[in-house]
Amino acid sequence: MANSVEFKTKIKQGIIEIPEEYKQELREEQEVTVIVVKPPKRIPQTGMIAELTQNPISVPGIRQLTRDEIHSL
């Protein structure tokens, strides 16, 4: 990407704030391309979902499907 800058910032009330050192280069109403790199999802290690994931409950009359079986439905 020509003429690109990269910086880290925090989103505040839905607004991505541009650092002072880049504000002079960007005009008001100027169209820019924004690429957001999201942080990886954090999977909770505690709580009900984590407990059920580690220790699934068996229900009589219902069999557990394999990954292939799930995707072939």
C-alpha positions, 0 to 999 in steps of 0.5 A: 500500500503506497502512502500508508501508515500503521499505528495502534489506538483504542476505540472510544465510543465507536470512534478510532482516534488518529494520533496527532502525528498523522492528523496534519497529513489527513484532511477533514472529509478525506476518504481513507481505507481503514483495516482493523486487525481484531485481537484473537477471541479469548475463550473463557477457561472457567464458567458454565460453558468451559465446564460443559465443553470439558465435561459434556452431558450425556442424554439418553437416546441422543448420540453424539455426532462426529464432525463429519456427520454434523457437516453432512446433515 
